[in-house]
Structure formats: structure tokens, C-alpha cells
Amino acid sequence: MRDRDERDRHPVARVAARPRALLLRMFVSIPSPSLVEMCGHAGVDFVIVDNEHGPAGIESTEHMLRAHARQQRRFPSCAR
């Protein structure tokens, strides 16, 4: 029972536990915290902050990840 409770709380486990579900993901290469917030409201399953192919610097990436952390609907994120 404990494993199930932990899966329900952790956003990555919640997404991975879905059997053969289609996942909605977003690669965000525009340095905009508002865009990350909109992804959360739109129901995106996870967000990748793409610094490799975009103009985002460390400061804007930090703000984007903070915007992600403020979301009430928790979903995984990754910065590359």
C-alpha cells in the first residue's frame, strides 16, 4: 500500500504509471516563465526547458523553473 501512496504523490511516477497512455509534452525553447505556467494550465504531462536550441540563459531558465514550481497541478520538468 505504501508504494501506491508514494506513486500518487510523485508526479513522475503518476505519469509513468499510466498504461500505454499518450503523453502530452512540451519543449519550451522560448525564455518565458508565462509559457511554462500556461503549459500547466493546459494539462501538459511534462515540460522540457530547451536551452540547447533556444536563446534562454541561466537567469531566464531559473525563472521558468520557478514558474513551474508554483503550479498547483504538479507535473515533471527537465532543463537541458
Steps between C-alpha positions, in 0.01 A plus 500: 500500500787734572631478142164603361479801731848614394407467132192711553704780652796503259423658159752293301367173642144612432581558131704179466230288666251560220488192277560589134358846540587775260702767675478867412844656525636842421850606400524863609782683322358851542632654824158575651383400849145578389520228236595243764204611714267468200625145441393410852154648450466326162553155652847423363645180651859625507709795382856509370667840521717490188810714546697305243308637201361821647623839614425444871775581749544379855295788642196441279527124554491556875184712466339237278569226754364721778182551297479123469544453876211741573250287308225341706478215251838333536659364186862402429750735342851472366748767393759413241 
